[in-house]
Amino acid sequence: MPSRRAEAKTDVKTFGGGKKPSERDSKICATCAKPFSWRKKWERDWANVRYCSDRCRAAAKG
């Protein structure tokens, strides 16, 4: 019978979708044209993310 410690390791979630930072998806900001990479908070909405920050998003609307 495996120990609880062994079971817990299989359930651990990895950051970045299981990818190294250099392997994560990236995009170019529509306002400042700088590259930005995938973040955990954008996980569900990555297809719709266009701006690297709130500042760039506000500048595009204003």
Beta strands, then each sheet from edge to edge (+ up, - down):
strand 1: 26-28
strand 2: 35-37
sheet 1: 1+ 2-
end
